[in-house]
Amino acid sequence: MATMNISVPDPMKDWVLSQVQSGTYANSSDYIRDLIRKDQENRTKLNALQQAITEGIESGVSSKTFDEIIHAARQGLKDRQ
């Protein structure tokens, strides 16, 4: 595993230490790794959303009515459950 040294303001350091002291994380490295994992997940989701938006825009205007679109979206949600 690689090692990195980072500098943070005292309030951030205190926050990280409080998270460790609460027992949520084993140590400050564990906390930082969790933040990085969450950031990676968020960026992956954001990229997927941006791709869906781009595909929607590029697909053009739908011939379906608003009610048909809403119905299909609701049905899709039901099918996932």
PDB file with SEQRES, HELIX, SHEET and CRYST1 records, atoms N, CA, C and O in Angstrom:
SEQRES   1 A   81  MET ALA THR MET ASN ILE SER VAL PRO ASP PRO MET LYS          
SEQRES   2 A   81  ASP TRP VAL LEU SER GLN VAL GLN SER GLY THR TYR ALA          
SEQRES   3 A   81  ASN SER SER ASP TYR ILE ARG ASP LEU ILE ARG LYS ASP          
SEQRES   4 A   81  GLN GLU ASN ARG THR LYS LEU ASN ALA LEU GLN GLN ALA          
SEQRES   5 A   81  ILE THR GLU GLY ILE GLU SER GLY VAL SER SER LYS THR          
SEQRES   6 A   81  PHE ASP GLU ILE ILE HIS ALA ALA ARG GLN GLY LEU LYS          
SEQRES   7 A   81  ASP ARG GLN                                                  
HELIX    1 AA1 ASP A   10  GLN A   21  1                                  12    
HELIX    2 AA2 SER A   28  GLU A   58  1                                  31    
HELIX    3 AA3 PHE A   66  ARG A   80  1                                  15    
CRYST1    1.000    1.000    1.000  90.00  90.00  90.00 P 1           1          
ATOM      1  N   MET A   1       0.849  -1.167   0.000  1.00  0.00           N  
ATOM      2  CA  MET A   1       0.000   0.000   0.000  1.00  0.00           C  
ATOM      3  C   MET A   1       0.899   1.235   0.000  1.00  0.00           C  
ATOM      4  O   MET A   1       1.899   1.281   0.716  1.00  0.00           O  
ATOM      5  N   ALA A   2       0.543   2.225  -0.797  1.00  0.00           N  
ATOM      6  CA  ALA A   2       1.326   3.453  -0.901  1.00  0.00           C  
ATOM      7  C   ALA A   2       1.024   4.371   0.280  1.00  0.00           C  
ATOM      8  O   ALA A   2      -0.028   4.274   0.912  1.00  0.00           O  
ATOM      9  N   THR A   3       1.959   5.252   0.558  1.00  0.00           N  
ATOM     10  CA  THR A   3       1.804   6.213   1.642  1.00  0.00           C  
ATOM     11  C   THR A   3       1.743   7.610   1.051  1.00  0.00           C  
ATOM     12  O   THR A   3       2.493   7.939   0.132  1.00  0.00           O  
ATOM     13  N   MET A   4       0.835   8.440   1.587  1.00  0.00           N  
ATOM     14  CA  MET A   4       0.721   9.842   1.190  1.00  0.00           C  
ATOM     15  C   MET A   4       0.719  10.691   2.448  1.00  0.00           C  
ATOM     16  O   MET A   4       0.149  10.306   3.469  1.00  0.00           O  
ATOM     17  N   ASN A   5       1.343  11.820   2.370  1.00  0.00           N  
ATOM     18  CA  ASN A   5       1.277  12.788   3.459  1.00  0.00           C  
ATOM     19  C   ASN A   5       0.454  13.967   2.969  1.00  0.00           C  
ATOM     20  O   ASN A   5       0.716  14.506   1.894  1.00  0.00           O  
ATOM     21  N   ILE A   6      -0.539  14.371   3.752  1.00  0.00           N  
ATOM     22  CA  ILE A   6      -1.371  15.505   3.374  1.00  0.00           C  
ATOM     23  C   ILE A   6      -1.382  16.526   4.500  1.00  0.00           C  
ATOM     24  O   ILE A   6      -1.173  16.193   5.666  1.00  0.00           O  
ATOM     25  N   SER A   7      -1.630  17.772   4.128  1.00  0.00           N  
ATOM     26  CA  SER A   7      -1.754  18.837   5.117  1.00  0.00           C  
ATOM     27  C   SER A   7      -3.195  19.323   5.113  1.00  0.00           C  
ATOM     28  O   SER A   7      -3.782  19.553   4.056  1.00  0.00           O  
ATOM     29  N   VAL A   8      -3.751  19.474   6.295  1.00  0.00           N  
ATOM     30  CA  VAL A   8      -5.115  19.985   6.437  1.00  0.00           C  
ATOM     31  C   VAL A   8      -5.126  21.029   7.548  1.00  0.00           C  
ATOM     32  O   VAL A   8      -4.277  21.005   8.440  1.00  0.00           O  
ATOM     33  N   PRO A   9      -6.090  21.944   7.491  1.00  0.00           N  
ATOM     34  CA  PRO A   9      -6.213  22.907   8.586  1.00  0.00           C  
ATOM     35  C   PRO A   9      -6.582  22.193   9.890  1.00  0.00           C  
ATOM     36  O   PRO A   9      -7.152  21.102   9.870  1.00  0.00           O  
ATOM     37  N   ASP A  10      -6.254  22.814  11.008  1.00  0.00           N  
ATOM     38  CA  ASP A  10      -6.519  22.209  12.320  1.00  0.00           C  
ATOM     39  C   ASP A  10      -7.972  21.768  12.503  1.00  0.00           C  
ATOM     40  O   ASP A  10      -8.203  20.677  13.025  1.00  0.00           O  
ATOM     41  N   PRO A  11      -8.968  22.574  12.091  1.00  0.00           N  
ATOM     42  CA  PRO A  11     -10.359  22.107  12.278  1.00  0.00           C  
ATOM     43  C   PRO A  11     -10.657  20.796  11.529  1.00  0.00           C  
ATOM     44  O   PRO A  11     -11.414  19.958  12.020  1.00  0.00           O  
ATOM     45  N   MET A  12     -10.068  20.628  10.360  1.00  0.00           N  
ATOM     46  CA  MET A  12     -10.272  19.374   9.619  1.00  0.00           C  
ATOM     47  C   MET A  12      -9.586  18.213  10.322  1.00  0.00           C  
ATOM     48  O   MET A  12     -10.142  17.119  10.414  1.00  0.00           O  
ATOM     49  N   LYS A  13      -8.382  18.452  10.814  1.00  0.00           N  
ATOM     50  CA  LYS A  13      -7.674  17.418  11.556  1.00  0.00           C  
ATOM     51  C   LYS A  13      -8.488  17.008  12.777  1.00  0.00           C  
ATOM     52  O   LYS A  13      -8.630  15.819  13.064  1.00  0.00           O  
ATOM     53  N   ASP A  14      -9.024  17.997  13.497  1.00  0.00           N  
ATOM     54  CA  ASP A  14      -9.846  17.707  14.671  1.00  0.00           C  
ATOM     55  C   ASP A  14     -11.073  16.886  14.291  1.00  0.00           C  
ATOM     56  O   ASP A  14     -11.477  15.987  15.028  1.00  0.00           O  
ATOM     57  N   TRP A  15     -11.665  17.197  13.139  1.00  0.00           N  
ATOM     58  CA  TRP A  15     -12.842  16.457  12.680  1.00  0.00           C  
ATOM     59  C   TRP A  15     -12.482  14.992  12.413  1.00  0.00           C  
ATOM     60  O   TRP A  15     -13.189  14.080  12.843  1.00  0.00           O  
ATOM     61  N   VAL A  16     -11.380  14.783  11.703  1.00  0.00           N  
ATOM     62  CA  VAL A  16     -10.952  13.416  11.389  1.00  0.00           C  
ATOM     63  C   VAL A  16     -10.685  12.656  12.678  1.00  0.00           C  
ATOM     64  O   VAL A  16     -11.120  11.514  12.832  1.00  0.00           O  
ATOM     65  N   LEU A  17      -9.977  13.281  13.597  1.00  0.00           N  
ATOM     66  CA  LEU A  17      -9.675  12.614  14.868  1.00  0.00           C  
ATOM     67  C   LEU A  17     -10.950  12.302  15.647  1.00  0.00           C  
ATOM     68  O   LEU A  17     -11.032  11.265  16.306  1.00  0.00           O  
ATOM     69  N   SER A  18     -11.935  13.180  15.579  1.00  0.00           N  
ATOM     70  CA  SER A  18     -13.198  12.915  16.286  1.00  0.00           C  
ATOM     71  C   SER A  18     -13.919  11.720  15.676  1.00  0.00           C  
ATOM     72  O   SER A  18     -14.570  10.958  16.390  1.00  0.00           O  
ATOM     73  N   GLN A  19     -13.808  11.549  14.359  1.00  0.00           N  
ATOM     74  CA  GLN A  19     -14.430  10.396  13.709  1.00  0.00           C  
ATOM     75  C   GLN A  19     -13.746   9.106  14.141  1.00  0.00           C  
ATOM     76  O   GLN A  19     -14.397   8.079  14.331  1.00  0.00           O  
ATOM     77  N   VAL A  20     -12.445   9.169  14.292  1.00  0.00           N  
ATOM     78  CA  VAL A  20     -11.695   7.998  14.753  1.00  0.00           C  
ATOM     79  C   VAL A  20     -12.039   7.700  16.212  1.00  0.00           C  
ATOM     80  O   VAL A  20     -12.273   6.549  16.580  1.00  0.00           O  
ATOM     81  N   GLN A  21     -12.069   8.735  17.028  1.00  0.00           N  
ATOM     82  CA  GLN A  21     -12.360   8.553  18.454  1.00  0.00           C  
ATOM     83  C   GLN A  21     -13.780   8.051  18.695  1.00  0.00           C  
ATOM     84  O   GLN A  21     -14.045   7.388  19.697  1.00  0.00           O  
ATOM     85  N   SER A  22     -14.687   8.364  17.782  1.00  0.00           N  
ATOM     86  CA  SER A  22     -16.067   7.888  17.934  1.00  0.00           C  
ATOM     87  C   SER A  22     -16.178   6.389  17.671  1.00  0.00           C  
ATOM     88  O   SER A  22     -17.191   5.764  17.987  1.00  0.00           O  
ATOM     89  N   GLY A  23     -15.134   5.830  17.095  1.00  0.00           N  
ATOM     90  CA  GLY A  23     -15.153   4.400  16.797  1.00  0.00           C  
ATOM     91  C   GLY A  23     -15.669   4.082  15.406  1.00  0.00           C  
ATOM     92  O   GLY A  23     -15.724   2.916  15.016  1.00  0.00           O  
ATOM     93  N   THR A  24     -16.044   5.100  14.657  1.00  0.00           N  
ATOM     94  CA  THR A  24     -16.547   4.881  13.309  1.00  0.00           C  
ATOM     95  C   THR A  24     -15.452   4.383  12.377  1.00  0.00           C  
ATOM     96  O   THR A  24     -15.703   3.590  11.470  1.00  0.00           O  
ATOM     97  N   TYR A  25     -14.234   4.860  12.612  1.00  0.00           N  
ATOM     98  CA  TYR A  25     -13.092   4.481  11.792  1.00  0.00           C  
ATOM     99  C   TYR A  25     -11.954   4.008  12.686  1.00  0.00           C  
ATOM    100  O   TYR A  25     -11.820   4.453  13.826  1.00  0.00           O  
ATOM    101  N   ALA A  26     -11.141   3.107  12.160  1.00  0.00           N  
ATOM    102  CA  ALA A  26     -10.026   2.557  12.939  1.00  0.00           C  
ATOM    103  C   ALA A  26      -8.916   3.578  13.131  1.00  0.00           C  
ATOM    104  O   ALA A  26      -8.273   3.622  14.180  1.00  0.00           O  
ATOM    105  N   ASN A  27      -8.696   4.408  12.099  1.00  0.00           N  
ATOM    106  CA  ASN A  27      -7.643   5.422  12.164  1.00  0.00           C  
ATOM    107  C   ASN A  27      -7.910   6.471  11.081  1.00  0.00           C  
ATOM    108  O   ASN A  27      -8.856   6.343  10.304  1.00  0.00           O  
ATOM    109  N   SER A  28      -7.084   7.489  11.037  1.00  0.00           N  
ATOM    110  CA  SER A  28      -7.312   8.571  10.082  1.00  0.00           C  
ATOM    111  C   SER A  28      -7.170   8.085   8.637  1.00  0.00           C  
ATOM    112  O   SER A  28      -7.869   8.577   7.751  1.00  0.00           O  
ATOM    113  N   SER A  29      -6.292   7.145   8.396  1.00  0.00           N  
ATOM    114  CA  SER A  29      -6.149   6.598   7.040  1.00  0.00           C  
ATOM    115  C   SER A  29      -7.428   5.897   6.602  1.00  0.00           C  
ATOM    116  O   SER A  29      -7.835   6.012   5.446  1.00  0.00           O  
ATOM    117  N   ASP A  30      -8.054   5.182   7.505  1.00  0.00           N  
ATOM    118  CA  ASP A  30      -9.312   4.499   7.214  1.00  0.00           C  
ATOM    119  C   ASP A  30     -10.382   5.517   6.825  1.00  0.00           C  
ATOM    120  O   ASP A  30     -11.153   5.291   5.891  1.00  0.00           O  
ATOM    121  N   TYR A  31     -10.424   6.629   7.540  1.00  0.00           N  
ATOM    122  CA  TYR A  31     -11.396   7.689   7.241  1.00  0.00           C  
ATOM    123  C   TYR A  31     -11.139   8.279   5.860  1.00  0.00           C  
ATOM    124  O   TYR A  31     -12.078   8.443   5.081  1.00  0.00           O  
ATOM    125  N   ILE A  32      -9.907   8.596   5.545  1.00  0.00           N  
ATOM    126  CA  ILE A  32      -9.568   9.185   4.249  1.00  0.00           C  
ATOM    127  C   ILE A  32      -9.863   8.204   3.121  1.00  0.00           C  
ATOM    128  O   ILE A  32     -10.376   8.601   2.075  1.00  0.00           O  
ATOM    129  N   ARG A  33      -9.544   6.931   3.322  1.00  0.00           N  
ATOM    130  CA  ARG A  33      -9.862   5.930   2.290  1.00  0.00           C  
ATOM    131  C   ARG A  33     -11.363   5.866   2.041  1.00  0.00           C  
ATOM    132  O   ARG A  33     -11.795   5.736   0.895  1.00  0.00           O  
ATOM    133  N   ASP A  34     -12.162   5.955   3.099  1.00  0.00           N  
ATOM    134  CA  ASP A  34     -13.614   5.940   2.951  1.00  0.00           C  
ATOM    135  C   ASP A  34     -14.093   7.164   2.172  1.00  0.00           C  
ATOM    136  O   ASP A  34     -14.972   7.049   1.318  1.00  0.00           O  
ATOM    137  N   LEU A  35     -13.523   8.330   2.459  1.00  0.00           N  
ATOM    138  CA  LEU A  35     -13.884   9.533   1.710  1.00  0.00           C  
ATOM    139  C   LEU A  35     -13.564   9.379   0.227  1.00  0.00           C  
ATOM    140  O   LEU A  35     -14.356   9.770  -0.630  1.00  0.00           O  
ATOM    141  N   ILE A  36     -12.413   8.813  -0.067  1.00  0.00           N  
ATOM    142  CA  ILE A  36     -12.016   8.624  -1.463  1.00  0.00           C  
ATOM    143  C   ILE A  36     -12.959   7.641  -2.158  1.00  0.00           C  
ATOM    144  O   ILE A  36     -13.372   7.875  -3.293  1.00  0.00           O  
ATOM    145  N   ARG A  37     -13.298   6.544  -1.481  1.00  0.00           N  
ATOM    146  CA  ARG A  37     -14.239   5.577  -2.067  1.00  0.00           C  
ATOM    147  C   ARG A  37     -15.581   6.238  -2.361  1.00  0.00           C  
ATOM    148  O   ARG A  37     -16.150   6.040  -3.434  1.00  0.00           O  
ATOM    149  N   LYS A  38     -16.087   7.023  -1.410  1.00  0.00           N  
ATOM    150  CA  LYS A  38     -17.368   7.710  -1.616  1.00  0.00           C  
ATOM    151  C   LYS A  38     -17.282   8.701  -2.763  1.00  0.00           C  
ATOM    152  O   LYS A  38     -18.223   8.819  -3.548  1.00  0.00           O  
ATOM    153  N   ASP A  39     -16.174   9.414  -2.871  1.00  0.00           N  
ATOM    154  CA  ASP A  39     -15.988  10.354  -3.971  1.00  0.00           C  
ATOM    155  C   ASP A  39     -15.960   9.618  -5.307  1.00  0.00           C  
ATOM    156  O   ASP A  39     -16.546  10.081  -6.286  1.00  0.00           O  
ATOM    157  N   GLN A  40     -15.284   8.481  -5.349  1.00  0.00           N  
ATOM    158  CA  GLN A  40     -15.244   7.685  -6.578  1.00  0.00           C  
ATOM    159  C   GLN A  40     -16.643   7.227  -6.971  1.00  0.00           C  
ATOM    160  O   GLN A  40     -17.022   7.311  -8.139  1.00  0.00           O  
ATOM    161  N   GLU A  41     -17.412   6.742  -5.996  1.00  0.00           N  
ATOM    162  CA  GLU A  41     -18.779   6.292  -6.270  1.00  0.00           C  
ATOM    163  C   GLU A  41     -19.640   7.451  -6.765  1.00  0.00           C  
ATOM    164  O   GLU A  41     -20.398   7.303  -7.724  1.00  0.00           O  
ATOM    165  N   ASN A  42     -19.520   8.606  -6.109  1.00  0.00           N  
ATOM    166  CA  ASN A  42     -20.313   9.769  -6.517  1.00  0.00           C  
ATOM    167  C   ASN A  42     -19.962  10.218  -7.926  1.00  0.00           C  
ATOM    168  O   ASN A  42     -20.852  10.557  -8.707  1.00  0.00           O  
ATOM    169  N   ARG A  43     -18.687  10.226  -8.258  1.00  0.00           N  
ATOM    170  CA  ARG A  43     -18.272  10.637  -9.599  1.00  0.00           C  
ATOM    171  C   ARG A  43     -18.738   9.640 -10.650  1.00  0.00           C  
ATOM    172  O   ARG A  43     -19.100  10.038 -11.758  1.00  0.00           O  
ATOM    173  N   THR A  44     -18.735   8.344 -10.320  1.00  0.00           N  
ATOM    174  CA  THR A  44     -19.239   7.331 -11.242  1.00  0.00           C  
ATOM    175  C   THR A  44     -20.729   7.553 -11.499  1.00  0.00           C  
ATOM    176  O   THR A  44     -21.185   7.491 -12.641  1.00  0.00           O  
ATOM    177  N   LYS A  45     -21.478   7.810 -10.433  1.00  0.00           N  
ATOM    178  CA  LYS A  45     -22.918   8.073 -10.582  1.00  0.00           C  
ATOM    179  C   LYS A  45     -23.166   9.351 -11.367  1.00  0.00           C  
ATOM    180  O   LYS A  45     -24.058   9.398 -12.213  1.00  0.00           O  
ATOM    181  N   LEU A  46     -22.381  10.390 -11.090  1.00  0.00           N  
ATOM    182  CA  LEU A  46     -22.538  11.652 -11.801  1.00  0.00           C  
ATOM    183  C   LEU A  46     -22.223  11.480 -13.283  1.00  0.00           C  
ATOM    184  O   LEU A  46     -22.927  12.024 -14.134  1.00  0.00           O  
ATOM    185  N   ASN A  47     -21.177  10.733 -13.596  1.00  0.00           N  
ATOM    186  CA  ASN A  47     -20.845  10.472 -14.997  1.00  0.00           C  
ATOM    187  C   ASN A  47     -21.955   9.705 -15.700  1.00  0.00           C  
ATOM    188  O   ASN A  47     -22.271   9.994 -16.854  1.00  0.00           O  
ATOM    189  N   ALA A  48     -22.551   8.728 -15.018  1.00  0.00           N  
ATOM    190  CA  ALA A  48     -23.652   7.963 -15.606  1.00  0.00           C  
ATOM    191  C   ALA A  48     -24.860   8.859 -15.843  1.00  0.00           C  
ATOM    192  O   ALA A  48     -25.527   8.752 -16.872  1.00  0.00           O  
ATOM    193  N   LEU A  49     -25.140   9.742 -14.890  1.00  0.00           N  
ATOM    194  CA  LEU A  49     -26.256  10.676 -15.046  1.00  0.00           C  
ATOM    195  C   LEU A  49     -26.001  11.613 -16.210  1.00  0.00           C  
ATOM    196  O   LEU A  49     -26.896  11.861 -17.019  1.00  0.00           O  
ATOM    197  N   GLN A  50     -24.781  12.138 -16.302  1.00  0.00           N  
ATOM    198  CA  GLN A  50     -24.452  13.034 -17.411  1.00  0.00           C  
ATOM    199  C   GLN A  50     -24.588  12.322 -18.740  1.00  0.00           C  
ATOM    200  O   GLN A  50     -25.081  12.902 -19.707  1.00  0.00           O  
ATOM    201  N   GLN A  51     -24.155  11.062 -18.803  1.00  0.00           N  
ATOM    202  CA  GLN A  51     -24.282  10.279 -20.034  1.00  0.00           C  
ATOM    203  C   GLN A  51     -25.754  10.084 -20.397  1.00  0.00           C  
ATOM    204  O   GLN A  51     -26.124  10.192 -21.566  1.00  0.00           O  
ATOM    205  N   ALA A  52     -26.588   9.799 -19.406  1.00  0.00           N  
ATOM    206  CA  ALA A  52     -28.022   9.617 -19.666  1.00  0.00           C  
ATOM    207  C   ALA A  52     -28.650  10.917 -20.164  1.00  0.00           C  
ATOM    208  O   ALA A  52     -29.487  10.905 -21.067  1.00  0.00           O  
ATOM    209  N   ILE A  53     -28.245  12.023 -19.577  1.00  0.00           N  
ATOM    210  CA  ILE A  53     -28.766  13.321 -20.017  1.00  0.00           C  
ATOM    211  C   ILE A  53     -28.352  13.594 -21.455  1.00  0.00           C  
ATOM    212  O   ILE A  53     -29.163  14.025 -22.273  1.00  0.00           O  
ATOM    213  N   THR A  54     -27.091  13.340 -21.754  1.00  0.00           N  
ATOM    214  CA  THR A  54     -26.587  13.561 -23.115  1.00  0.00           C  
ATOM    215  C   THR A  54     -27.332  12.679 -24.117  1.00  0.00           C  
ATOM    216  O   THR A  54     -27.728  13.142 -25.187  1.00  0.00           O  
ATOM    217  N   GLU A  55     -27.518  11.409 -23.764  1.00  0.00           N  
ATOM    218  CA  GLU A  55     -28.251  10.498 -24.657  1.00  0.00           C  
ATOM    219  C   GLU A  55     -29.682  10.978 -24.854  1.00  0.00           C  
ATOM    220  O   GLU A  55     -30.222  10.897 -25.958  1.00  0.00           O  
ATOM    221  N   GLY A  56     -30.298  11.479 -23.779  1.00  0.00           N  
ATOM    222  CA  GLY A  56     -31.661  11.983 -23.891  1.00  0.00           C  
ATOM    223  C   GLY A  56     -31.756  13.181 -24.816  1.00  0.00           C  
ATOM    224  O   GLY A  56     -32.661  13.271 -25.646  1.00  0.00           O  
ATOM    225  N   ILE A  57     -30.819  14.092 -24.668  1.00  0.00           N  
ATOM    226  CA  ILE A  57     -30.813  15.281 -25.521  1.00  0.00           C  
ATOM    227  C   ILE A  57     -30.574  14.892 -26.978  1.00  0.00           C  
ATOM    228  O   ILE A  57     -31.239  15.394 -27.885  1.00  0.00           O  
ATOM    229  N   GLU A  58     -29.621  13.995 -27.187  1.00  0.00           N  
ATOM    230  CA  GLU A  58     -29.284  13.587 -28.551  1.00  0.00           C  
ATOM    231  C   GLU A  58     -30.354  12.724 -29.203  1.00  0.00           C  
ATOM    232  O   GLU A  58     -30.365  12.582 -30.426  1.00  0.00           O  
ATOM    233  N   SER A  59     -31.262  12.142 -28.409  1.00  0.00           N  
ATOM    234  CA  SER A  59     -32.294  11.275 -28.981  1.00  0.00           C  
ATOM    235  C   SER A  59     -33.411  12.067 -29.647  1.00  0.00           C  
ATOM    236  O   SER A  59     -34.215  11.512 -30.396  1.00  0.00           O  
ATOM    237  N   GLY A  60     -33.457  13.350 -29.375  1.00  0.00           N  
ATOM    238  CA  GLY A  60     -34.468  14.180 -30.026  1.00  0.00           C  
ATOM    239  C   GLY A  60     -35.768  14.237 -29.245  1.00  0.00           C  
ATOM    240  O   GLY A  60     -35.857  13.771 -28.109  1.00  0.00           O  
ATOM    241  N   VAL A  61     -36.760  14.816 -29.876  1.00  0.00           N  
ATOM    242  CA  VAL A  61     -38.070  15.010 -29.256  1.00  0.00           C  
ATOM    243  C   VAL A  61     -38.871  13.717 -29.339  1.00  0.00           C  
ATOM    244  O   VAL A  61     -38.907  13.062 -30.380  1.00  0.00           O  
ATOM    245  N   SER A  62     -39.508  13.361 -28.234  1.00  0.00           N  
ATOM    246  CA  SER A  62     -40.293  12.141 -28.184  1.00  0.00           C  
ATOM    247  C   SER A  62     -41.658  12.347 -28.836  1.00  0.00           C  
ATOM    248  O   SER A  62     -42.216  13.443 -28.805  1.00  0.00           O  
ATOM    249  N   SER A  63     -42.177  11.291 -29.418  1.00  0.00           N  
ATOM    250  CA  SER A  63     -43.527  11.339 -29.980  1.00  0.00           C  
ATOM    251  C   SER A  63     -44.575  10.976 -28.926  1.00  0.00           C  
ATOM    252  O   SER A  63     -45.776  11.059 -29.183  1.00  0.00           O  
ATOM    253  N   LYS A  64     -44.108  10.569 -27.727  1.00  0.00           N  
ATOM    254  CA  LYS A  64     -45.023  10.188 -26.651  1.00  0.00           C  
ATOM    255  C   LYS A  64     -45.560  11.432 -25.948  1.00  0.00           C  
ATOM    256  O   LYS A  64     -44.917  12.481 -25.923  1.00  0.00           O  
ATOM    257  N   THR A  65     -46.755  11.286 -25.380  1.00  0.00           N  
ATOM    258  CA  THR A  65     -47.316  12.377 -24.595  1.00  0.00           C  
ATOM    259  C   THR A  65     -46.671  12.385 -23.216  1.00  0.00           C  
ATOM    260  O   THR A  65     -46.023  11.418 -22.816  1.00  0.00           O  
ATOM    261  N   PHE A  66     -46.854  13.478 -22.502  1.00  0.00           N  
ATOM    262  CA  PHE A  66     -46.318  13.589 -21.149  1.00  0.00           C  
ATOM    263  C   PHE A  66     -46.869  12.465 -20.277  1.00  0.00           C  
ATOM    264  O   PHE A  66     -46.115  11.835 -19.535  1.00  0.00           O  
ATOM    265  N   ASP A  67     -48.157  12.210 -20.356  1.00  0.00           N  
ATOM    266  CA  ASP A  67     -48.772  11.151 -19.552  1.00  0.00           C  
ATOM    267  C   ASP A  67     -48.198   9.774 -19.886  1.00  0.00           C  
ATOM    268  O   ASP A  67     -48.006   8.952 -18.989  1.00  0.00           O  
ATOM    269  N   GLU A  68     -47.925   9.516 -21.158  1.00  0.00           N  
ATOM    270  CA  GLU A  68     -47.328   8.238 -21.551  1.00  0.00           C  
ATOM    271  C   GLU A  68     -45.915   8.092 -20.973  1.00  0.00           C  
ATOM    272  O   GLU A  68     -45.528   7.007 -20.538  1.00  0.00           O  
ATOM    273  N   ILE A  69     -45.160   9.170 -20.970  1.00  0.00           N  
ATOM    274  CA  ILE A  69     -43.805   9.143 -20.428  1.00  0.00           C  
ATOM    275  C   ILE A  69     -43.838   8.887 -18.929  1.00  0.00           C  
ATOM    276  O   ILE A  69     -43.074   8.064 -18.425  1.00  0.00           O  
ATOM    277  N   ILE A  70     -44.714   9.582 -18.214  1.00  0.00           N  
ATOM    278  CA  ILE A  70     -44.842   9.398 -16.763  1.00  0.00           C  
ATOM    279  C   ILE A  70     -45.275   7.971 -16.456  1.00  0.00           C  
ATOM    280  O   ILE A  70     -44.726   7.335 -15.555  1.00  0.00           O  
ATOM    281  N   HIS A  71     -46.249   7.466 -17.192  1.00  0.00           N  
ATOM    282  CA  HIS A  71     -46.727   6.100 -16.977  1.00  0.00           C  
ATOM    283  C   HIS A  71     -45.586   5.099 -17.182  1.00  0.00           C  
ATOM    284  O   HIS A  71     -45.414   4.186 -16.374  1.00  0.00           O  
ATOM    285  N   ALA A  72     -44.815   5.260 -18.242  1.00  0.00           N  
ATOM    286  CA  ALA A  72     -43.699   4.346 -18.512  1.00  0.00           C  
ATOM    287  C   ALA A  72     -42.652   4.429 -17.408  1.00  0.00           C  
ATOM    288  O   ALA A  72     -42.098   3.408 -17.001  1.00  0.00           O  
ATOM    289  N   ALA A  73     -42.379   5.633 -16.924  1.00  0.00           N  
ATOM    290  CA  ALA A  73     -41.394   5.796 -15.845  1.00  0.00           C  
ATOM    291  C   ALA A  73     -41.873   5.114 -14.573  1.00  0.00           C  
ATOM    292  O   ALA A  73     -41.100   4.432 -13.901  1.00  0.00           O  
ATOM    293  N   ARG A  74     -43.134   5.295 -14.244  1.00  0.00           N  
ATOM    294  CA  ARG A  74     -43.684   4.658 -13.033  1.00  0.00           C  
ATOM    295  C   ARG A  74     -43.685   3.142 -13.177  1.00  0.00           C  
ATOM    296  O   ARG A  74     -43.396   2.422 -12.221  1.00  0.00           O  
ATOM    297  N   GLN A  75     -44.006   2.667 -14.359  1.00  0.00           N  
ATOM    298  CA  GLN A  75     -44.007   1.219 -14.587  1.00  0.00           C  
ATOM    299  C   GLN A  75     -42.590   0.663 -14.451  1.00  0.00           C  
ATOM    300  O   GLN A  75     -42.387  -0.418 -13.897  1.00  0.00           O  
ATOM    301  N   GLY A  76     -41.628   1.401 -14.955  1.00  0.00           N  
ATOM    302  CA  GLY A  76     -40.231   0.977 -14.844  1.00  0.00           C  
ATOM    303  C   GLY A  76     -39.793   0.880 -13.389  1.00  0.00           C  
ATOM    304  O   GLY A  76     -39.061  -0.039 -13.021  1.00  0.00           O  
ATOM    305  N   LEU A  77     -40.235   1.823 -12.559  1.00  0.00           N  
ATOM    306  CA  LEU A  77     -39.917   1.774 -11.145  1.00  0.00           C  
ATOM    307  C   LEU A  77     -40.560   0.571 -10.463  1.00  0.00           C  
ATOM    308  O   LEU A  77     -39.937  -0.072  -9.619  1.00  0.00           O  
ATOM    309  N   LYS A  78     -41.802   0.266 -10.827  1.00  0.00           N  
ATOM    310  CA  LYS A  78     -42.492  -0.883 -10.262  1.00  0.00           C  
ATOM    311  C   LYS A  78     -41.791  -2.182 -10.659  1.00  0.00           C  
ATOM    312  O   LYS A  78     -41.665  -3.102  -9.851  1.00  0.00           O  
ATOM    313  N   ASP A  79     -41.343  -2.244 -11.896  1.00  0.00           N  
ATOM    314  CA  ASP A  79     -40.686  -3.464 -12.404  1.00  0.00           C  
ATOM    315  C   ASP A  79     -39.355  -3.718 -11.683  1.00  0.00           C  
ATOM    316  O   ASP A  79     -38.920  -4.864 -11.575  1.00  0.00           O  
ATOM    317  N   ARG A  80     -38.719  -2.667 -11.199  1.00  0.00           N  
ATOM    318  CA  ARG A  80     -37.434  -2.814 -10.493  1.00  0.00           C  
ATOM    319  C   ARG A  80     -37.623  -3.355  -9.092  1.00  0.00           C  
ATOM    320  O   ARG A  80     -36.692  -3.917  -8.514  1.00  0.00           O  
ATOM    321  N   GLN A  81     -38.809  -3.193  -8.538  1.00  0.00           N  
ATOM    322  CA  GLN A  81     -39.038  -3.605  -7.148  1.00  0.00           C  
ATOM    323  C   GLN A  81     -39.344  -5.032  -7.031  1.00  0.00           C  
ATOM    324  O   GLN A  81     -39.561  -5.528  -5.925  1.00  0.00           O  
TER     325      GLN A  81                                                      
END                                                                             
